[in-house]
Amino acid sequence: MGPSTLAWEPRTRAGAGVSLPAGLRQVGERSPTRREAMRINGRSRIVECDSSEGTVLVVVMPNELGHVLTALSRNETE
């Protein structure tokens, strides 16, 4: 993550980065629904965000949640 843009960079051989919309700000945090837990890890947390492009859901494992919330709060102040 750079100072101006948030991006997800997977640790795979494909190496494709996914850019997140500008103006991303956290509006909530929750556990996955039963239906969502069939596709993602049920222990994960879902961070609900608003952006200029609409709602964005970021799925995060509990041990990474603090890092993601810190990055989102920095993004809100910029």
Phi, psi and omega per residue, in radians:
M1 nan 2.313 3.093
G2 -1.729 3.080 -3.113
P3 -1.195 -0.388 -3.057
S4 -1.863 -0.418 -3.084
T5 -2.369 2.518 3.018
L6 -1.696 2.387 3.103
A7 -2.564 2.550 3.071
W8 -1.686 2.223 3.122
E9 -2.082 1.860 -3.100
P10 -1.223 2.709 3.090
R11 -1.684 1.035 -3.136
T12 -2.168 2.974 3.096
R13 -1.225 -0.476 3.139
A14 -1.113 -0.722 3.046
G15 1.184 0.284 -3.130
A16 -1.318 2.236 3.082
G17 -1.599 2.585 3.110
V18 -2.023 2.099 3.135
S19 -1.416 2.452 3.079
L20 -1.696 2.613 -3.111
P21 -1.077 2.693 3.092
A22 -1.240 2.686 3.085
G23 1.252 0.457 -3.118
L24 -1.231 2.221 3.097
R25 -2.435 2.474 -3.102
Q26 -1.279 2.364 3.062
V27 -2.145 -0.180 3.127
G28 -3.037 2.999 3.115
E29 -2.615 2.422 -3.100
R30 -2.737 2.952 3.005
S31 -1.456 2.729 3.108
P32 -1.208 2.583 3.046
T33 -1.206 2.935 3.131
R34 -1.026 -0.713 -3.141
R35 -1.149 -0.764 3.119
E36 -1.127 -0.612 -3.094
A37 -1.171 -0.262 3.070
M38 -1.304 -0.398 -3.117
R39 -1.820 -0.453 -3.131
I40 -2.160 2.980 3.113
N41 -1.117 2.179 -3.101
G42 -1.142 -0.329 3.109
R43 -1.466 -0.166 -3.083
S44 -1.214 2.943 3.066
R45 -2.039 2.584 3.099
I46 -1.951 2.121 3.095
V47 -1.705 2.054 3.133
E48 -1.578 2.259 -3.094
C49 -2.266 2.653 2.993
D50 -1.879 2.597 3.077
S51 -2.593 3.090 3.103
S52 -1.148 -0.358 -3.134
E53 -1.705 0.015 3.134
G54 2.070 -2.828 -3.106
T55 -1.364 2.419 3.097
V56 -2.233 2.266 3.071
L57 -1.861 2.235 3.135
V58 -2.024 2.067 -3.137
V59 -1.609 2.222 -3.028
V60 -2.365 2.466 3.015
M61 -1.305 2.586 -3.058
P62 -0.934 -0.641 -3.124
N63 -1.244 -0.262 3.119
E64 -1.808 -0.088 -3.043
L65 -1.021 -0.790 -3.140
G66 -1.023 -0.715 3.141
H67 -1.132 -0.754 -3.121
V68 -1.163 -0.774 3.139
L69 -1.117 -0.648 3.075
T70 -1.117 -0.761 3.119
A71 -1.120 -0.694 3.130
L72 -1.189 -0.661 3.137
S73 -1.194 -0.602 3.052
R74 -1.137 -0.682 3.141
N75 -1.121 -0.621 -3.130
E76 -1.179 -0.600 -3.090
T77 -1.390 -0.257 -3.124
E78 -1.429 nan nan
